[in-house]
Structures are given as structure tokens and as C-alpha cells.
Amino acid sequence: MKRIIDMHTHFSIETGRVSEDADRIGFVVENRTLDEHIAAMDRLGITHAVLSCPTLKYLDDPTACAAYCRQVNDAGAAIVRSHPDRFGFAAILPLPDVSAAVVEAGRALKELGACAVGLCSNYDGMYLGDGQLAPLYDLLDSFGCTVLLHPAAPPVWPAGPITGKILPMFEFITDTTRTVLDLIDSGMLRDHPHIRIVVPHTGSCLPVALDRYYGITAAQGRLQKAPLEQIFYDLACDAYPHAVPILLTMTDPSHIVYGTDFPAIPLPVLKRHIQNTLSHPAFSDCLDDLLWNNAKGLLINDPFV
């Protein structure tokens, strides 16, 4: 049996069965108990998982946001303590309050044993290349910490087309791409060389958008090269049949990790997804790296010794 680290999977401290933001994003996600999550991992053959809980709650109330993030991170740490052979967790941070985020990141990494940090693509319009975030990146860089990026809705989007009614279909992946380009253009990644970022959903739109970005910056006389050695990609969601071959035009399997996006994706779909990964010809000689070693090398605090 192969060891597999799921680098894109979620837990929640919500008490309701249906995720609280289902109406807003137009897509229903059912929250799962820890026992249900472990049972799903066992059915899929996934041995280990890095839990994250991306949140945009209480953005207009910094005190409530900080308290919520502490609660989530404490819950993640408790899960790891109870099941150290299965889980690590990525801390969430109370952005856009950068000072509070620095405090919580330090607590989570030093005291709780977080193995990564999860960041959303934007926080009420603050994208990840924003210069105000430099103190946070300074801290993460000092730890050599990996950022697990998760999509968020942009501040505005067109309500008419189907992509505006079901945000994960398009708005999420474009906002992911938007914030990665912002990180590249701002120089934040270049200036923090010990940070690695995992871009979800097979790179989202980055493989296509990056060529466009290079063309525009070259036309402006300020060609910016992406620090691709710091950027990794997970395979969560719809990686087959087209996304993986496109991604491999920009990177190689040494920068790819496995992810499911459970519980957003139902088990029958995930079974096909993992079988497609195990049988894909581009991965035949590097499955141990893609499923385990690449992810293991990104994580701090040794969650899976």
C-alpha cells in the first residue's frame, strides 16, 4: 500500500451539516465528522492528510476574527494530538489584520505544531501581494513555512452568467490565479525565498495566464520572471483529462502534490480521481514522490515522522 498525503482537505468547527456559505457561493458542501473523514480516507487509500479550514468569517470584526481563528487552530491541533498517525494541520490566520495574523501564526507554528499555513486568495480585497503583508511573510520565511493557498470569491463578480451563480466553477480559480500573479509581480515570493506556496486545482489558470503575464510585462519593459522553484501545485478536483497535461508544460512532477478537496467532492468522483493519478503515464516513474515525498518536504514540525 502506497503512502499518500492529501494536501488539500478540510475540516470545520461549524455545527450544521451544510456549510454556512453554501448560499453565497452557489455550491453545497456537507460538513463531515472526524470519523467520517477517516472512513473516507480509508476507502480512498489515503494514509495521511493535512487539514485546513479556509475562512473569511468576521472580516469586519477583527476581535471576533482573531478569536475564531484561535478556536479553529486549537481544534486542528487537538485532532492532530488525537490522531498523530493520520493528520497534520495548516493554521488559519485572522487577516486582513496583519498584526493579529503575525501573532496567531507565531502561536500556531511555535506552540500548536502547525505544519503549514493556509491563506485565502484575498481578504476583503487584500490580495497576497499586498505590501502590508510583508511582516507576516517575514515570519513565515523565518520558519521556512509552506502556504497552502485556497480560493475565495473576488470582491465583485458578474451575477448574470452561470460562473457568477456557482463561484467554484470559475471565480474561485481565477481569483487564485489573480493572487498568485500579484505575489509574483510584487516580488513577495522572491524577497522571501524560504516560503513555498501550493497553488490548488492543478495550478488553476496559471499555466495559461503566466504566458500572458510575461508578455505584458515584457511589453512594458519590466519583464518579471516567476520564482517557479517556490511554487507547487495540488491535483485537487478536476485534474483530468486536460489540466494535468497543461500543468506539465509549466512544471514537472517534482512540484506536484496530491489533494482531494474532501468533503467538497463526493467519494465516487474522488475514487476516479485517485485512480487516474495512479495510472497516469506522466506519473508512472514518480508516484512515491508525487504522493508522499514532495508533500513531506514541504511540511514543517515533522507531522508525519
N, C-alpha and C positions, 0 to 999 in steps of 0.2 A: 504494500500500500504506500503510495506516494504521500509525502508530507506536503500540505498545501496551506499557505497563509492567505486568507481572504483580507485584502487591504481596503475593501470598500464595503462595509456592512455597518448597520446602525442599530442602536438601542434607544429607548425613550423612557423618560420618567413620567410621561403622561399616563393618566389613569383610564382614559377612554380607549375603546378598541380601534376607532378610526382616528387617524392623525388629525390634529386640530387645524392644520392648514389645507385640508382636502378641498374645501370650497374655493379657497383663494387660488390654488394652483390648478384646479380642474382635474385632479388625479387623486384617486383614493388609495391611501396606504394604510394597511391594518397593522397596528402595533402588535408586537409579539412578546410573550413572556420569555424569560431566560430559558426555561425548559423547552419551549417551542423552538427557540433559536438553536439550541444544542441539537435537538432532534432533526432540524433541517440540515444542519452541518453534517450530521452523521449520515443522513440519506444521500447527501451530495458527495460524501467522501472528503469533506473539508476538515482538516485536523485542528487548525488554529485560525483565529480571527482577531483583527484589530478593530475594536468597536469605536464608533464615533457618533456624535449626536449634534449634527449641524443645526444651529438655531439662530433665528432672527427675532427672538422674543424680547419684549420690553426695551426696544431700541430707544424709545422716548423717555425711559426712566432708568438712568444709569445705576441707581442703587438696586432696583429690582433686577436688572440685567445681571449685575455682578453676583447677587445672591443666587439667582437661577443657575448661572454657570458654576458656581461653587457646589451647588446641590448636584448638578449633573456630573461634575468631575468626581465628587465624593462617591456617587453611585457607580461610576465606571471603575474607580479604584476598588470598591467593595466587590464588584463582580470578579475582578482580576484576583483578589485575595481568595475568593471562594472557589475559583476555577483557574488556578495559575497554569495548568497544563493545557488550557484551551484559549485563553483570552489575554490580549493586551488592550490598552485603551488610548485614544488620542484625545487630548484635552480640548475643550472649547473655551473661548475667551470672550469677555464682555465688551467687544467692540461695538460702536466706534470710540469708546472711551479708552484711549491708548494707555493712559497711566494705569487704569484698573486692569487692562489686559496684561500689562507687564507684570503686575503683582500676581495675577492669577496664573499666568504662565510659569512664573518662578515657583509658586507653590505647587502646581501640578507636576512640574518636572523634578523638583528637588524633594518634595515631601510625599507625593502620591505615586510616583513612579510611572507617570505617563510616558509612553514610548514614542509619541509624536504629538503634533498639534493639528487640529482641524480648523481650517478657515473657510468661510464662505466667500463667494466671488465678489460680493460687495456688501457693505453695511450702510443702508440708508444713503446710498450714492457714494460712499467712500470705497474706492477700488484699491486693490492691493499694491499698486504702485505709488500710492499717495505718500508724499514725503513725511507726513505726520506719523507714519508707521515706523520710521527709522529706529526709534528706541526699542520697539518690540523686536524688529529684525536683528538689532544688535544683540539682544538677549538670546534669541533663537540661534543665531550664528555661534555664540559662545558655547552652546550646548551641542552644536552640530546637529540641530534638530530638523527633522523632516516635517514638511507641511503637507497634510492631506487636503487637497482643495475640493470644495463641494459647491455645486451651482446654487445660485439664488436668483430670484426674479430681479430684473433690472428696475430702476426707479419708475420708469414708464414703459409701456408697450402698447401696440395697437390691439384694441379689444375685438375688432371685427373678424379677422381670419382665424382659422382653427388653431394656429400657433399661439394666438392670444387667449384662447379658451382653455387650452391644455398646455401649460407652460413647460413641462418637461420635454415636450415634443421638439421645441426649437429654442425658446427663450432661455432655457437653462444652459444649453450647450453653447449658445452664442455669448451668454454672459460669462461663462467660464473662459471662453476664448478671449473675450474683451479684457478680462482682468489679467490673463497671462501676458497678452501683448503689452498691457500697461506696466506689468512687472519688468518685462524686458526693456521697454523704452525708457523707463525711469532709471534704469541702472541698479535697481534694488537687489536683484539677484547677483549681478556682477560684483557689487560692493559687499555682498555677504556670501562669500564663496563656500562656506560650510553648510549653508542651507540647501536642502534638496526639496523639490516640490513634486508631488504626484498629481498629474492632471487626469481627471476622471474621464470615463466614457471614451476610451481609445483615443485620447487627445482632443476630444470634442471637434471643433472646426479648425484646430491649429495647423494640421498638415497642409491645408489649402490656404488659410489666412496668413501663414508665415511668409509664403512667397509674395503675397500681396503687400505685406508689411515691408519686406525687403525692397520691393520695387518702389514703394512710395518714399521710403527714407533715402534710397539711392537717388531718386529724382530730386529730392530736397537737398542733396549734397551732404547728408549726415547718416550714411548707411550704418545701421546698428545690427550687430550680429548677436543672435540669441546664445546665451551660455547653455547650450544643449546638454552639456555634461551634467548640469544640475537638475535637469528636467526629466522626470519619469512619467509613466503612463499606466493607468489601470485598464483592465478589459471589461469593466462593469457594463452591463446592459447589452446594447445591440452592436456587438463587435463583428458579427459575421452576417453575410459573406464579404462585405465590401470594406468595412472600416479597418480591419487588420492589414490587408494588403496596402491600403493607402498609408496607414501609420508607418509601415515598414519602409516606405520611401523616404522617411524623415529620420528614423531612428533604427535601432536593431534590438533584438530580444534582450540584451543586457540591461535595457532601460524600460522593460515592461514587467508589470506585476499583475497578479490575478485579483479580481474583485467581482462581487456578485450584485451589490446594491440590495441585498436582502434587508428588510422584508418588502421592499417596493416591487420586487419581481417575483412572480409565483414560481413554485418549485418545478413544475414541468418545463417551464422556459429555462430555468437555471440548469436543469439536467441536460438539456440540449446544448446549452452554452458551454458547460464544462466538457462535454464530450467533443464538441467542436474544437475546443482548446487542446485537448489531449491528442486529437487526431490531425491537427493542422500541420501540413508538411513543413512550414517555416519554423515550427517549434519542435520538430522531432528530435533534434540533437541537443536541445537546451531546456527540456521540460523541468528538470530539477532546479535550474536557475530561475526560470520564469515563475514557477510555483512556490519556490522556497527561498533560494539563496539571494535573489535580488531584493526581495522584501526584507529578509533578515538583515541585510546590510544597511537598510535604511532606518532601522529602528534603534532607539537608544534605550538605556536602562534594562537591556537584556531581558525582554519579556518572555522569550522562548528559548531558554537555555538548553 
